[in-house]
C-alpha cells in the first residue's frame, strides 16, 4: 500500500450511496442523501456541521448502531451493511472504537474494568487485558485511578478513560462524536490533544463529528455536511493542515 505524508492512501473506510430518512409524523426527512466517502488509513477526518445536520447519524451508520435505507459501508475488507445483527455487534466490538460526548462509562465497574471489558468479551485473558489497560491508563495520565469508579472522576478524566477504552481493542477505526462537547474549553483542548496523540501514535484512523471549528486546523481533511450532502472537502495537496482563515474563506 502506498502512502503520502504518513497517511496510507488505501481507504480503510468506504461509503457508497448512503441514504437515510427518518419519519417524523406524516413527514419524511432526508438526513443523508446518497453520500459517497473514502477515508484513508491513518487519516484524521473531521465532519463539520451544525446540530441536527446528520453528523451523528453518519457515525451511527458507520458503526452499525443504525441501518441505512440504501447504500454500502465497507470497513477494511468487510461490508458492514451486509452483516446480520449478531455479526455486526461482534464486528463493532472487535474493530471499532467509539468515543461519545457523554463518556458512557459503566458506573458499577472500576476505571480499569471499564477499559478491559471489551477485550475480555473478545476472549482475551484477564491478565493480558489488565496489562494493556494499565498501560493505556499510564498513557492518559490516570495510572493511579485504576480502582476508582467513574463517579469519582472529573468529566475530563472520564473522557480520558473513554479514549483508553476505545483504543484498548486495537480498532481498525475510531469514531468520535463531539468528544469535547461536554467539557469546558481548556479541558476539551487537552482531551482532544490526547486523543490525537494516541491515535496518531497507534496509526489509527480517526473520524470525528463536531460543530467546533477550532478542531479544523488539526485535521488532515474536513467535510461539511449540509442538507444531507458532503458539500465541501478541503485538504492541501502538500499535506499541510487546514488553517482557520482558509476554512472561513469558503463560508463555514
ZATILO-543405 format. One record per residue (C-alpha): residue in one letter; x, y, z. Coordinates in steps of 0.02 Angstrom, whole numbers, plus 32768, in hexadecimal, padded with zeros to 4 digits. Example, Ala and Ser with C-alpha at 12.3 -4.5 7.8 and 13.67 -1.06 7.14 Angstrom:
! ZATILO-543405
A82677F1F8186S82AC7FCB8165
***
This chain:
! ZATILO-543405
X800080008000X804080AC7FD2X804181408047X805181FE8041X808D826780D5X807C81D08147X7FC781AF8118X7FA2810D80BEX7F458133801DX7EE280918020X7E3780B9806DX7E0F80618110X7D5E80A58105X7CF880A78065X7C4680E88059X7BDE80DC7FBBX7B3181257F9CX7B0581308055X7A52816C8071X79F0817E8112X794281C3812EX78E181DA81CFX782581DE81DEX77E882718245X772D82638253X76E9826C81A3X778B82B68160X7825825C8121X78C982B68143X795F828D80D5X79F682958148X7A7C824980D6X7A68824D801AX7AD281D07FB7X7B7281F78014X7C1881B77FCDX7CB681C08036X7D6381718041X7DCE818580DDX7E83814E80D4X7ED980E38156X7F2B815081D9X7EC881EB81A9X7E7982678221X7DD7829181C9X7D628316820EX7CA9832181E6X7C7283D2820BX7BBF840D8218X7B3D845C8287X7AD383F88300X7A53838F82A4X7AB283918200X7ACC82D481FCX7B7A82C28246X7B47824A82D0X7AD781EB8259X7B6B81CC81E6X7BD7818F8276X7B4A811E82B4X7B3B80D28207X7BF780B681FAX7BF8805F82A3X7B5E7FF8827BX7AF98041830AX7A7E807A8283X7A56802F81D9X7A4D80908135X79B8809180BFX7A308079802EX7AEB8070800BX7B8380108046X7C07802A80CBX7CAD7FCD80C8X7D2A7FCD8156X7DC87F79811CX7D927EE380B6X7CEA7ED0810FX7C457F1380CDX7BF77F3D8174X7B4F7F668125X7B437EAF80EEX7B5C7E67819DX7ACC7E238203X7AAE7E6D82AFX7B187DEE830DX7BAF7DF9829AX7BA07EB58295X7BA37EBE8353X7C3F7E528358X7C937EB682CEX7C717F588329X7CB27F1183CCX7D547ED3837EX7D7C7F5682FAX7D2C7FFD8321X7D59806F83B3X7CD880F283E1X7CF0818F844AX7C4A81DE847BX7C22828E84B5X7BDA824D855AX7C6481CD857EX7BED81368592X7C5680E38616X7C058057867AX7BEE80A0872AX7BF67FF88786X7CA17FCE873CX7D4780188770X7DAD808086F8X7E1B7FEC86CDX7D857F7886B9X7D347FF38640X7DCF7FED85D4X7DEA7F3285DAX7D367EFA85C1X7D397EFF8500X7DD97E9984FAX7D967E198574X7CF47E0A8512X7D5E7DEB8478X7DB17D5984D1X7E567DA5850AX7E967D6685B1X7E777DD58647X7F327DE48665X7F517E1D85B2X7EBE7E9685B6X7EF47EE2865BX7FA87EF58621X7F6E7F538587X7EEF7FB785EDX7F707FF0866AX7FE7802285DEX7F5D808C8590X7F3380DC8637X7FEA810B8645X7FE1815D859AX7F4681C285C7X7F8E81F8866FX7F18819486DEX7F8581048719X7F57812A87CEX7E9B812687AEX7E8B80728770X7E2480388805X7DB480D18811X7D0280D487D0X7CD181508746X7C6C81C187BBX7D0D81EA8818X7D598234877AX7D4582DF872AX7CF782EE867EX7DA182FF862CX7DE282668688X7D4B82018655X7D67822F859FX7E1C81F985AEX7DE0815085ECX7D6681488559X7DF6816984E1X7E5C80DE8531X7DC880698524X7DB08093846BX7E66806B8444X7E737FD084B2X7E2B7F5E842CX7EAB7F9583A8X7E1F7FCF8334X7E267FE58278X7DC68087828CX7DA88104831AX7D07816A8315X7CF482058383X7C4D825D8392X7C63830C83DBX7CE782C78455X7D07837284A4X7C5383B084A1X7C33838A8558X7CD583D58598X7D0F848485C0X7D7E84D98540X7E2884B6858FX7DFF840285BEX7DB983E6850FX7E5B842084C0X7EC583AC852BX7E528317850BX7E548338844FX7F1283448450X7F1B829F84ADX7EA382498435X7F078283839FX7FAD825283EDX7F7481A38417X7F1F81818370X7FB481C7830FX803181628375X7FCB80C38358X7FB380E9829EX7EF680E582B2X7E7481388244X7E0D81BA829FX7D6581FA8260X7D1F828782CAX7C7882DE82C2X7C75838D830BX7C2D843B82F9X7CCA84878345X7D3184E182BEX7DCA84E88331X7DE984318309X7DFA8455824EX7EB2848A824EX7EE383E3829BX7E8E83778217X7ED78322817FX7E33833B8123X7D8D838F8147X7CDF837C80FEX7C4883E78125X7BA183908129X7B0A83F580F0X7A5F83BF80B1X7A96830980B1X7B2E83278043X7BEA83338063X7BF883D8800AX7CA884178031X7D4B83B5803EX7DF084098064X7E9B83B98064X7F3E84098030X7F9683A27FAAX803C83B68005X7FF1837380A6X7FEE84188105X7F6884298189X7ED38495815EX7ED8854381AAX7E40859481FAX7E4E86298185X7E4B85B980ECX7DB4855D8131X7D5A86008158X7D7B863780A5X7D0585B18063X7C7985E880D6X7C748567815F
***
